[in-house]
Amino acid sequence: MRAGRVLGVIAQGMTAFNAAVAPTWLHGEAAAAFGTGLIAEDLPNMVPAVHRRLHAT
C-alpha cells in the first residue's frame, strides 16, 4: 500500500523525501485512530478516516 501512495503523491508534484514521509505519517495516524489491538489488516480501513479528518481542517 505504501509504494502506491508514494508514487501517487510524487505524481502530484511532491518531493521524493516528502512523498516517502507522508505515507509513513499517514499509517501512524491511522494506527493512533484505531487504538489498541491493531493488526496490519486494520490499517487500510482506517486510512480513509484519516484523509477525511485532514481535509476537514
C-alpha positions as a Markdown table, in Angstrom:
| # | Residue | x | y | z |
|---|---|---|---|---|
| 1 | Met | 0.0 | 0.0 | 0.0 |
| 2 | Arg | 2.8 | 2.4 | 0.8 |
| 3 | Ala | 4.6 | 2.3 | -2.6 |
| 4 | Gly | 1.4 | 3.2 | -4.4 |
| 5 | Arg | 0.8 | 6.2 | -2.1 |
| 6 | Val | 4.4 | 7.3 | -2.6 |
| 7 | Leu | 4.1 | 7.2 | -6.4 |
| 8 | Gly | 0.7 | 8.9 | -6.2 |
| 9 | Val | 2.0 | 11.9 | -4.3 |
| 10 | Ile | 5.1 | 12.2 | -6.5 |
| 11 | Ala | 2.8 | 12.3 | -9.5 |
| 12 | Gln | 1.0 | 15.2 | -7.8 |
| 13 | Gly | 4.3 | 17.1 | -7.5 |
| 14 | Met | 5.5 | 16.3 | -4.0 |
| 15 | Thr | 9.3 | 15.9 | -3.5 |
| 16 | Ala | 10.7 | 12.4 | -3.2 |
| 17 | Phe | 11.5 | 12.9 | 0.5 |
| 18 | Asn | 8.1 | 14.2 | 1.4 |
| 19 | Ala | 6.5 | 11.5 | -0.6 |
| 20 | Ala | 8.3 | 8.9 | 1.4 |
| 21 | Val | 7.5 | 10.6 | 4.7 |
| 22 | Ala | 3.8 | 11.3 | 4.1 |
| 23 | Pro | 2.5 | 7.7 | 3.8 |
| 24 | Thr | 4.5 | 6.8 | 6.9 |
| 25 | Trp | 2.9 | 9.6 | 8.8 |
| 26 | Leu | -0.5 | 8.5 | 7.4 |
| 27 | His | 0.0 | 5.0 | 8.7 |
| 28 | Gly | 0.9 | 6.3 | 12.1 |
| 29 | Glu | -2.2 | 8.4 | 12.3 |
| 30 | Ala | -4.3 | 5.5 | 11.2 |
| 31 | Ala | -2.8 | 3.3 | 13.9 |
| 32 | Ala | -3.4 | 6.0 | 16.5 |
| 33 | Ala | -7.0 | 6.4 | 15.4 |
| 34 | Phe | -7.6 | 2.7 | 15.7 |
| 35 | Gly | -6.2 | 2.3 | 19.1 |
| 36 | Thr | -5.1 | -0.8 | 20.9 |
| 37 | Gly | -5.4 | -4.2 | 19.3 |
| 38 | Leu | -4.4 | -3.0 | 15.8 |
| 39 | Ile | -3.2 | -5.6 | 13.3 |
| 40 | Ala | -1.8 | -4.8 | 9.8 |
| 41 | Glu | -5.0 | -5.8 | 8.2 |
| 42 | Asp | -6.8 | -2.9 | 10.0 |
| 43 | Leu | -4.7 | -0.1 | 8.6 |
| 44 | Pro | -6.3 | 0.1 | 5.1 |
| 45 | Asn | -9.7 | 0.5 | 6.7 |
| 46 | Met | -8.5 | 3.5 | 8.8 |
| 47 | Val | -6.7 | 5.5 | 6.1 |
| 48 | Pro | -9.9 | 7.0 | 4.6 |
| 49 | Ala | -10.9 | 8.3 | 8.0 |
| 50 | Val | -7.5 | 10.0 | 8.4 |
| 51 | His | -7.9 | 11.5 | 5.0 |
| 52 | Arg | -11.4 | 12.9 | 5.8 |
| 53 | Arg | -10.1 | 14.4 | 9.0 |
| 54 | Leu | -7.2 | 16.1 | 7.2 |
| 55 | His | -9.5 | 17.6 | 4.6 |
| 56 | Ala | -12.0 | 18.8 | 7.1 |
| 57 | Thr | -9.5 | 21.1 | 8.8 |
